[in-house]
Amino acid sequence: MDAQKATLFQLVDGNKQFRIPIYQRAYSWRQEHCTRLLNDVMTIAEAGPGLSHFLGSVVYIAEGNFMAAGVNSLLVIDGQQRLTTLSLMLLALRKIASNGTDVGATAKRIGNLYLFNGNEDETSDDYIKLRLTRSDKETYRKICLDIPLGPEDDNRIQANYRFFLNAFEPGRLDPVEAYKGIQRLQLVYIALELGHDNPQLIFESMNSTGLDLAQADLIRNFVLMGLPHQLQDKIYKHHWYPMESHFGQQYRDRFDSFMRTYLTVQTGNIPREDEVYASFRKHALAMPTTQAGELDRMEMVARNLSEQADYYACIAFGKEADPELRAAFHDLATLRADVAHPFLLELYGDWKKGLLSRDEMLNLVRLTESYVFRRFLCGIPANSMNKTFAGLCKGVDKSKYFRSAQAEFLKLSSYRKFPGNAETTQMLSDKDVYNTPRCAYLLERLENHAHSKEPIRVAANLTIEHVMPQSLTPEWKTALGQDAEEVHHRLLHTLGNLTLTGYNSDLGCKSFKDKLEKKEGGFLSSPLALNSYIRKQTEWGKVQIEARAAQLAQVVLQVWPEPDGTTLAEFQTGVAAESESYTLDHYKLGGAIGEIYKRLEEGLLALHPAARRECKKLYIAFKLETNFVDIIPQAAKLLLVFNLAFDQVDDPKGLCRDITNLGRWGNGDVELAVTDLSQVDYALDIAAQSLAAQTQE
């Protein structure tokens, strides 16, 4: 490795071409980055003689030995954003110089010094000193050769070139001063030695300025950077570029989401958003190599990623060819059930391997939707579903895939459980579904269940209608009877009182008779299946609303079914739940310690609807599926052991003790002694952290 300080001219002087490898991200500096660089250039131009401005580093590796004749090709490992932006600034100065504006040098001199290899023909690929990648290359080439730009050149290259042209318009920045400032810029260039220096490790350790690299950029560089040029081109053309094309304009964000899903399936752990690259790197390096060694491994990694990205695009981006499967994925997307993607990705891959039939695949996708939507209807917090779906396939017997997967849903317990028919029906009888973000989806799916081959879309021209109106008029009060206020308050927003109409404003607060018989838009003339029960009624009140709710609840159970109950016995492990053989009397909790315990128990059970207490021989456990706090009673204090690693706990008062690798009762590495009622609230805050670690990411 050779590191030297140089001016921009010294860096680019000679027959050189700085090539941006295909694995690098596209040019991405925005206007604010260009403004910052231009300000630096103008500031150093105004400084005293001999002063310079350090711009940063450029890291490159020569593709071959340096030649006296011909153009030497240098692969840029780090610094392409700075090099490209400075080149665009110089191209803008060259352009206005060619139009007669004084910039301190002729257009030809600027080109010969910084932009072109003058000994090469303009038609040669080696003529332009900076060779970009992908669509950036062609736009940059057109600017260099004064070729008119077209719609296909609508990218950051064109936008920033025009930014600099505008900046040097008469009356704005002085182009002479700008050219002077560019000449004073200093960089450090680091020349790596092919075969000796590891460009990937150096790239990762560089403190990059400007626009931070996304996890997607780091992953692409890791896979492609260390490979021979021909293998880079092969992998990029056949695997990486087709994969990138699936993600469209939102490539960076979408790719990161895909990678989290992919890694969850591959490793069983959900990586944090800022640790996607580190997790992928660890996973890739753990993959076995063949006799071809590391090069073959990277091609295998790229091939696998590309295949999984194909599957992910079918699930998440509407690319699925099968219309019924595509509709099922769309409905899950409407529920914003991205947490289910790891489970669906594994299902999809197993379907492609022939482990599932097409109908079994479709039914399992719909069962996933049922699980998500029933939990929503029953008001069960959704923050545990990411871990549920991350591990759901682990217990599936893939030789009996379809039935075993249903059994895994039924095995979910406590806060992860699949809501049953009775619970779902009961919740729908008096749940406010109108003031939820899924009300239109619920009514649309119920309507389409009656005529699945001619589906309607609520967003097109229908709105949600309250049969019993939101404003209780005197006429409605009379119709509802003496309990009108109570009926209106309890049943207004429930499923039994809601329907769809294209005439919401026309129906308004009219009486039921008027809503029923209105010539245009009345329920009697409505073709919607949702209104079939309403059309048969002569009055509307508590009895009718509750009866319709019960009727629609049965349709809900058909649209969002529960798993086949017979599968549970078939795949039950036979492990019986541990029976509680101790009671609180076992611990002799009396006096002040008894009062402290009572307050703690009330607070711990209130942290989650599914929290429960189990009395063990040596401690009292508070748990969901597993313990989150254990209380060890002692004569003068209660020792609380939280199921957290010590580096996870937020303990601003510093009262917790690290008991990692120490012999103790209970589960976890964090201990807190509680001796006074004043400490209870603080202990409950720590307990909430332990609970969150169990139920959330």
Solvent accessible surface area in square Angstrom, and as a share of the most:
residue,aa,sasa,rsa
1,M,122,0.54
2,D,65,0.34
3,A,62,0.48
4,Q,84,0.38
5,K,144,0.61
6,A,5,0.04
7,T,28,0.16
8,L,7,0.03
9,F,71,0.30
10,Q,105,0.47
11,L,3,0.02
12,V,9,0.05
13,D,70,0.36
14,G,39,0.38
15,N,40,0.21
16,K,35,0.15
17,Q,4,0.02
18,F,4,0.02
19,R,41,0.15
20,I,8,0.04
21,P,3,0.02
22,I,33,0.17
23,Y,1,0.01
24,Q,6,0.03
25,R,19,0.07
26,A,39,0.31
27,Y,8,0.03
28,S,21,0.14
29,W,14,0.05
30,R,100,0.37
31,Q,103,0.46
32,E,82,0.37
33,H,12,0.05
34,C,0,0.00
35,T,52,0.30
36,R,133,0.49
37,L,5,0.03
38,L,6,0.03
39,N,83,0.42
40,D,44,0.23
41,V,0,0.00
42,M,23,0.10
43,T,93,0.54
44,I,14,0.07
45,A,5,0.04
46,E,133,0.60
47,A,33,0.26
48,G,32,0.31
49,P,128,0.80
50,G,81,0.78
51,L,101,0.50
52,S,54,0.35
53,H,56,0.25
54,F,118,0.49
55,L,22,0.11
56,G,10,0.10
57,S,17,0.11
58,V,0,0.00
59,V,0,0.00
60,Y,13,0.05
61,I,11,0.05
62,A,20,0.15
63,E,61,0.27
64,G,46,0.45
65,N,142,0.73
66,F,115,0.48
67,M,104,0.47
68,A,111,0.86
69,A,78,0.60
70,G,34,0.33
71,V,21,0.12
72,N,16,0.08
73,S,31,0.20
74,L,1,0.00
75,L,20,0.10
76,V,0,0.00
77,I,2,0.01
78,D,16,0.08
79,G,8,0.07
80,Q,10,0.04
81,Q,13,0.06
82,R,12,0.04
83,L,8,0.04
84,T,0,0.00
85,T,0,0.00
86,L,1,0.00
87,S,15,0.10
88,L,0,0.00
89,M,0,0.00
90,L,3,0.01
91,L,1,0.01
92,A,0,0.00
93,L,0,0.00
94,R,39,0.14
95,K,73,0.31
96,I,22,0.11
97,A,16,0.12
98,S,73,0.47
99,N,109,0.56
100,G,70,0.67
101,T,62,0.36
102,D,105,0.54
103,V,1,0.00
104,G,49,0.47
105,A,19,0.14
106,T,88,0.51
107,A,20,0.16
108,K,157,0.67
109,R,131,0.48
110,I,0,0.00
111,G,2,0.02
112,N,81,0.41
113,L,33,0.17
114,Y,13,0.05
115,L,3,0.01
116,F,9,0.04
117,N,3,0.01
118,G,56,0.53
119,N,129,0.66
120,E,48,0.22
121,D,91,0.47
122,E,107,0.48
123,T,125,0.73
124,S,37,0.24
125,D,103,0.53
126,D,51,0.27
127,Y,25,0.10
128,I,18,0.09
129,K,9,0.04
130,L,11,0.06
131,R,73,0.27
132,L,8,0.04
133,T,9,0.05
134,R,71,0.26
135,S,72,0.46
136,D,7,0.04
137,K,80,0.34
138,E,67,0.30
139,T,0,0.00
140,Y,4,0.01
141,R,88,0.32
142,K,22,0.09
143,I,9,0.05
144,C,0,0.00
145,L,44,0.22
146,D,85,0.44
147,I,65,0.33
148,P,117,0.74
149,L,45,0.22
150,G,23,0.22
151,P,124,0.78
152,E,119,0.53
153,D,2,0.01
154,D,123,0.64
155,N,33,0.17
156,R,86,0.32
157,I,0,0.00
158,Q,16,0.07
159,A,43,0.33
160,N,1,0.01
161,Y,20,0.07
162,R,120,0.44
163,F,37,0.16
164,F,0,0.00
165,L,42,0.21
166,N,69,0.35
167,A,7,0.05
168,F,7,0.03
169,E,80,0.36
170,P,136,0.86
171,G,88,0.85
172,R,150,0.55
173,L,64,0.32
174,D,65,0.34
175,P,15,0.09
176,V,49,0.28
177,E,42,0.19
178,A,0,0.00
179,Y,8,0.03
180,K,75,0.32
181,G,0,0.00
182,I,0,0.00
183,Q,86,0.38
184,R,53,0.19
185,L,0,0.00
186,Q,36,0.16
187,L,1,0.01
188,V,41,0.23
189,Y,36,0.14
190,I,22,0.11
191,A,24,0.19
192,L,9,0.04
193,E,89,0.40
194,L,113,0.56
195,G,76,0.73
196,H,145,0.65
197,D,30,0.15
198,N,73,0.37
199,P,20,0.13
200,Q,14,0.06
201,L,93,0.46
202,I,26,0.13
203,F,11,0.05
204,E,62,0.28
205,S,82,0.53
206,M,46,0.21
207,N,145,0.75
208,S,47,0.30
209,T,81,0.47
210,G,27,0.26
211,L,25,0.13
212,D,103,0.53
213,L,42,0.21
214,A,15,0.12
215,Q,33,0.15
216,A,0,0.00
217,D,2,0.01
218,L,32,0.16
219,I,0,0.00
220,R,1,0.00
221,N,0,0.00
222,F,17,0.07
223,V,1,0.00
224,L,0,0.00
225,M,8,0.04
226,G,59,0.57
227,L,15,0.07
228,P,68,0.43
229,H,72,0.32
230,Q,158,0.70
231,L,30,0.15
232,Q,5,0.02
233,D,57,0.30
234,K,95,0.40
235,I,0,0.00
236,Y,21,0.08
237,K,141,0.60
238,H,107,0.48
239,H,28,0.12
240,W,0,0.00
241,Y,119,0.45
242,P,49,0.31
243,M,0,0.00
244,E,16,0.07
245,S,67,0.43
246,H,44,0.19
247,F,0,0.00
248,G,41,0.40
249,Q,177,0.78
250,Q,98,0.43
251,Y,32,0.12
252,R,83,0.30
253,D,109,0.57
254,R,80,0.29
255,F,0,0.00
256,D,32,0.17
257,S,55,0.36
258,F,0,0.00
259,M,0,0.00
260,R,43,0.16
261,T,10,0.06
262,Y,1,0.00
263,L,0,0.00
264,T,3,0.02
265,V,36,0.21
266,Q,73,0.33
267,T,56,0.33
268,G,20,0.19
269,N,107,0.55
270,I,48,0.24
271,P,14,0.09
272,R,141,0.52
273,E,127,0.57
274,D,89,0.46
275,E,74,0.33
276,V,1,0.00
277,Y,20,0.08
278,A,60,0.47
279,S,28,0.18
280,F,0,0.00
281,R,65,0.24
282,K,160,0.68
283,H,30,0.13
284,A,0,0.00
285,L,72,0.36
286,A,83,0.64
287,M,33,0.15
288,P,105,0.66
289,T,64,0.37
290,T,78,0.45
291,Q,191,0.85
292,A,70,0.55
293,G,23,0.22
294,E,76,0.34
295,L,73,0.36
296,D,42,0.22
297,R,27,0.10
298,M,11,0.05
299,E,21,0.09
300,M,52,0.23
301,V,1,0.00
302,A,0,0.00
303,R,118,0.43
304,N,43,0.22
305,L,0,0.00
306,S,11,0.07
307,E,79,0.35
308,Q,21,0.09
309,A,0,0.00
310,D,59,0.31
311,Y,29,0.11
312,Y,9,0.03
313,A,0,0.00
314,C,22,0.13
315,I,6,0.03
316,A,29,0.23
317,F,44,0.19
318,G,48,0.46
319,K,110,0.47
320,E,10,0.04
321,A,88,0.69
322,D,32,0.17
323,P,89,0.56
324,E,93,0.42
325,L,0,0.00
326,R,93,0.34
327,A,41,0.32
328,A,0,0.00
329,F,6,0.02
330,H,94,0.42
331,D,9,0.05
332,L,7,0.03
333,A,55,0.43
334,T,55,0.32
335,L,10,0.05
336,R,192,0.70
337,A,5,0.04
338,D,91,0.47
339,V,51,0.29
340,A,0,0.00
341,H,21,0.09
342,P,15,0.10
343,F,2,0.01
344,L,1,0.01
345,L,0,0.00
346,E,44,0.20
347,L,0,0.00
348,Y,5,0.02
349,G,8,0.07
350,D,6,0.03
351,W,40,0.14
352,K,106,0.45
353,K,150,0.64
354,G,60,0.57
355,L,78,0.39
356,L,8,0.04
357,S,56,0.36
358,R,74,0.27
359,D,83,0.43
360,E,51,0.23
361,M,0,0.00
362,L,23,0.11
363,N,76,0.39
364,L,0,0.00
365,V,0,0.00
366,R,54,0.20
367,L,11,0.06
368,T,0,0.00
369,E,2,0.01
370,S,0,0.00
371,Y,0,0.00
372,V,11,0.06
373,F,0,0.00
374,R,0,0.00
375,R,2,0.01
376,F,56,0.23
377,L,0,0.00
378,C,11,0.06
379,G,57,0.54
380,I,29,0.15
381,P,58,0.37
382,A,61,0.47
383,N,64,0.33
384,S,1,0.01
385,M,12,0.05
386,N,21,0.11
387,K,69,0.29
388,T,5,0.03
389,F,2,0.01
390,A,19,0.14
391,G,27,0.26
392,L,9,0.04
393,C,10,0.06
394,K,149,0.63
395,G,45,0.43
396,V,14,0.08
397,D,56,0.29
398,K,69,0.29
399,S,98,0.63
400,K,111,0.47
401,Y,6,0.02
402,F,50,0.21
403,R,84,0.31
404,S,1,0.01
405,A,1,0.01
406,Q,15,0.07
407,A,0,0.00
408,E,21,0.09
409,F,0,0.00
410,L,45,0.23
411,K,66,0.28
412,L,28,0.14
413,S,58,0.37
414,S,29,0.19
415,Y,8,0.03
416,R,32,0.12
417,K,79,0.34
418,F,17,0.07
419,P,0,0.00
420,G,26,0.25
421,N,56,0.28
422,A,84,0.65
423,E,61,0.27
424,T,0,0.00
425,T,39,0.22
426,Q,121,0.54
427,M,66,0.29
428,L,1,0.00
429,S,44,0.28
430,D,71,0.37
431,K,34,0.15
432,D,58,0.30
433,V,2,0.01
434,Y,63,0.24
435,N,100,0.51
436,T,29,0.17
437,P,107,0.68
438,R,35,0.13
439,C,3,0.02
440,A,40,0.31
441,Y,17,0.06
442,L,2,0.01
443,L,0,0.00
444,E,20,0.09
445,R,31,0.11
446,L,8,0.04
447,E,0,0.00
448,N,14,0.07
449,H,85,0.38
450,A,67,0.52
451,H,54,0.24
452,S,85,0.55
453,K,193,0.82
454,E,130,0.58
455,P,76,0.48
456,I,42,0.21
457,R,113,0.41
458,V,11,0.07
459,A,103,0.80
460,A,79,0.61
461,N,115,0.59
462,L,29,0.14
463,T,71,0.41
464,I,35,0.18
465,E,5,0.02
466,H,11,0.05
467,V,0,0.00
468,M,0,0.00
469,P,4,0.02
470,Q,96,0.42
471,S,64,0.41
472,L,32,0.16
473,T,37,0.22
474,P,110,0.69
475,E,108,0.48
476,W,3,0.01
477,K,89,0.38
478,T,113,0.66
479,A,74,0.57
480,L,22,0.11
481,G,36,0.35
482,Q,182,0.81
483,D,77,0.40
484,A,6,0.05
485,E,110,0.49
486,E,87,0.39
487,V,3,0.02
488,H,24,0.11
489,H,163,0.73
490,R,84,0.31
491,L,0,0.00
492,L,16,0.08
493,H,41,0.18
494,T,2,0.01
495,L,0,0.00
496,G,0,0.00
497,N,0,0.00
498,L,0,0.00
499,T,0,0.00
500,L,0,0.00
501,T,9,0.05
502,G,47,0.45
503,Y,79,0.30
504,N,56,0.29
505,S,105,0.68
506,D,63,0.33
507,L,0,0.00
508,G,35,0.34
509,C,57,0.34
510,K,84,0.36
511,S,14,0.09
512,F,14,0.06
513,K,128,0.54
514,D,72,0.37
515,K,0,0.00
516,L,15,0.07
517,E,91,0.41
518,K,59,0.25
519,K,194,0.82
520,E,113,0.51
521,G,12,0.12
522,G,0,0.00
523,F,2,0.01
524,L,96,0.48
525,S,68,0.44
526,S,21,0.13
527,P,127,0.80
528,L,20,0.10
529,A,35,0.27
530,L,9,0.04
531,N,1,0.01
532,S,43,0.28
533,Y,37,0.14
534,I,0,0.00
535,R,64,0.23
536,K,159,0.67
537,Q,33,0.15
538,T,125,0.73
539,E,114,0.51
540,W,7,0.02
541,G,8,0.08
542,K,89,0.38
543,V,109,0.63
544,Q,25,0.11
545,I,1,0.00
546,E,60,0.27
547,A,44,0.34
548,R,0,0.00
549,A,3,0.03
550,A,56,0.43
551,Q,87,0.39
552,L,12,0.06
553,A,1,0.01
554,Q,92,0.41
555,V,34,0.19
556,V,0,0.00
557,L,25,0.12
558,Q,109,0.48
559,V,14,0.08
560,W,1,0.00
561,P,54,0.34
562,E,67,0.30
563,P,3,0.02
564,D,56,0.29
565,G,54,0.52
566,T,90,0.53
567,T,0,0.00
568,L,54,0.27
569,A,86,0.67
570,E,83,0.37
571,F,30,0.12
572,Q,95,0.42
573,T,100,0.58
574,G,66,0.63
575,V,128,0.73
576,A,90,0.69
577,A,99,0.77
578,E,125,0.56
579,S,92,0.59
580,E,84,0.38
581,S,90,0.58
582,Y,67,0.25
583,T,82,0.48
584,L,52,0.26
585,D,121,0.63
586,H,77,0.35
587,Y,28,0.11
588,K,177,0.75
589,L,41,0.20
590,G,47,0.45
591,G,63,0.61
592,A,77,0.60
593,I,22,0.11
594,G,14,0.13
595,E,95,0.42
596,I,3,0.02
597,Y,8,0.03
598,K,117,0.50
599,R,102,0.37
600,L,0,0.00
601,E,31,0.14
602,E,96,0.43
603,G,16,0.15
604,L,1,0.00
605,L,64,0.32
606,A,84,0.65
607,L,58,0.29
608,H,21,0.09
609,P,124,0.78
610,A,29,0.23
611,A,14,0.11
612,R,98,0.36
613,R,77,0.28
614,E,28,0.13
615,C,3,0.02
616,K,34,0.15
617,K,128,0.54
618,L,74,0.37
619,Y,39,0.15
620,I,0,0.00
621,A,0,0.00
622,F,0,0.00
623,K,27,0.11
624,L,0,0.00
625,E,71,0.32
626,T,66,0.38
627,N,12,0.06
628,F,1,0.00
629,V,0,0.00
630,D,0,0.00
631,I,0,0.00
632,I,7,0.04
633,P,30,0.19
634,Q,74,0.33
635,A,107,0.83
636,A,79,0.61
637,K,69,0.29
638,L,0,0.00
639,L,22,0.11
640,L,1,0.00
641,V,0,0.00
642,F,0,0.00
643,N,54,0.28
644,L,11,0.05
645,A,41,0.32
646,F,71,0.29
647,D,132,0.69
648,Q,105,0.47
649,V,23,0.13
650,D,92,0.48
651,D,28,0.15
652,P,109,0.68
653,K,135,0.57
654,G,57,0.55
655,L,84,0.42
656,C,14,0.09
657,R,130,0.47
658,D,64,0.33
659,I,1,0.01
660,T,55,0.32
661,N,145,0.74
662,L,84,0.42
663,G,87,0.83
664,R,88,0.32
665,W,126,0.44
666,G,19,0.19
667,N,57,0.29
668,G,12,0.11
669,D,32,0.17
670,V,0,0.00
671,E,16,0.07
672,L,4,0.02
673,A,39,0.30
674,V,0,0.00
675,T,75,0.44
676,D,72,0.37
677,L,74,0.37
678,S,95,0.62
679,Q,44,0.20
680,V,1,0.01
681,D,91,0.47
682,Y,23,0.09
683,A,1,0.00
684,L,31,0.15
685,D,85,0.44
686,I,1,0.00
687,A,0,0.00
688,A,42,0.32
689,Q,48,0.21
690,S,1,0.01
691,L,13,0.06
692,A,34,0.26
693,A,35,0.27
694,Q,25,0.11
695,T,5,0.03
696,Q,71,0.32
697,E,122,0.55
